[in-house]
Amino acid sequence: MRPRSESHLDQFLASALEEIHLRGLTRRLSPLQTAQQVRVVRDGRSLLNFSSNDYLGLASHPALQSAAAAEWERSGFGSGASRLICGTFDAHEKLDSTIANFKQLPAALSFSSGYAAAMGTVPALCGAGDVVILDKLSHACLIDAARLSGATLRVFPHNDMSRLESHLQWATKKHPSAKILVVCESIYSMDGDRAPLRDIIDLKDRFGAWLFLDEAHAVGVIGQQGRGLADEAGLADRVDIHMGTLGKALGSHGAYIAGSLRLRNFLINRARSFIFSTSPPASVAAASCKAIEIAASPDGDARRSALWRNLRALHELLAMNEPSSAIFPVLIGGESAAVETSERLLAAGFLVPSIRFPTVARGGARLRVTLTADHSPEDIVSLAEALSAELKK
Ligand SMILES: *Cc1c(COP(=O)(O)O)cnc(C)c1O
């Protein structure tokens, strides 16, 4: 028998890390010394931040902090248990109903993260014998959730409606009694483009499938009061399962699934990531409620128009078409080239992350620029100049 010593693990880790390094895919953590805002200090250096998903500038908003502090005074910090044991506080129930009101849907259930929301919901709805059909560019948590479900998986090329249709045809023919779940995003996280929602919804309805729509990058940013793309398109009532996150434009932490009251009750009984996990601190739920209140208020409208003003300015300066989201990808291709470009920008004081495999396809490495409502027109001009200089190289 081979001795399974600590050095055996160590050898495995060393060779795995070496392989990652040789492929130009090493990742490292770089801590911030400031709040999440336009100017950050990271690794001791002051940088202009074009990397966060804090699109409305709410992550360091004093109103979120005071809402959290007031709740913290009332209910302490830790929640002590899962929602179903004794970890549901008034703040959690208030958050769930605030989300439902905001989304203008009958009910919602908050989760501790978007990852947990997907991992809890998809396997609760589908299992072996069912079919899950995903867009190729779906976020890792949607893919992992689909895999965990044990359902048969089919992937269609990004936004390719004829392939979605043929998968639906195949699924209804081959698995006539199966549940069929279509999973996609409304705004794609690494490309910033939009899903053809009306076509997707027409197709899933025609084949009697359900739609799980992840609006992580649309909530707060798109639609009236920031309700998302389905709402903007007037299609919200035709989406079966709405997902959104609270940690991006809403500047807090966590996520939700929204839809019917039955969906909420079902997930309380069946979503394992909800049932078997300690609930988030009540103070975080209180901050999320405040964030939604701001996003839906005139202050939220002002933040959205500042964000879209910045996005249009950047697109104009770089002679690009109209923006479709707050995400601006600059395709580089090679993994090492993307990292080097990001490092040169960093040396010039711009925090613009490179995104590589496995987050995007091999050879599809890119810079992922994100703008926020708090960037000034001067910030956008200086970014555009730095990017143009890099693109000419
Ligand atoms: C960030 C993200 C998630 C995960 O949400 P977290 O709350 O960060 O776990 C899910 N889907 C998409 C599209 C995302 O961009």
The ligand as an SDF file (V2000), in Angstrom:
LIG
                    3D

 15 15  0  0  0  0  0  0  0  0999 V2000
  -21.8730   36.9110   -9.8130 C   0  0  0  0  0  0  0  0  0  0  0  0
  -22.8110   36.0260  -10.5210 C   0  0  0  0  0  0  0  0  0  0  0  0
  -23.4570   34.9970   -9.8440 C   0  0  0  0  0  0  0  0  0  0  0  0
  -23.1070   34.6070   -8.4500 C   0  0  0  0  0  0  0  0  0  0  0  0
  -23.6050   35.4940   -7.5060 O   0  0  0  0  0  0  0  0  0  0  0  0
  -22.8680   35.6410   -6.1060 P   0  0  0  0  0  0  0  0  0  0  0  0
  -23.8530   36.3290   -5.2430 O   0  0  0  0  0  0  0  0  0  0  0  0
  -21.6270   36.4420   -6.3680 O   0  0  0  0  0  0  0  0  0  0  0  0
  -22.5470   34.2460   -5.6380 O   0  0  0  0  0  0  0  0  0  0  0  0
  -24.4160   34.2900  -10.5290 C   0  0  0  0  0  0  0  0  0  0  0  0
  -24.7040   34.5490  -11.8290 N   0  0  0  0  0  0  0  0  0  0  0  0
  -24.0620   35.5110  -12.5150 C   0  0  0  0  0  0  0  0  0  0  0  0
  -24.4060   35.7480  -13.9370 C   0  0  0  0  0  0  0  0  0  0  0  0
  -23.0940   36.2720  -11.8860 C   0  0  0  0  0  0  0  0  0  0  0  0
  -22.4270   37.1940  -12.5680 O   0  0  0  0  0  0  0  0  0  0  0  0
  1  2  1  0
  2  3  1  0
  2 14  2  0
  3  4  1  0
  3 10  2  0
  4  5  1  0
  5  6  1  0
  6  7  2  0
  6  8  1  0
  6  9  1  0
 10 11  1  0
 11 12  2  0
 12 13  1  0
 12 14  1  0
 14 15  1  0
M  END
$$$$
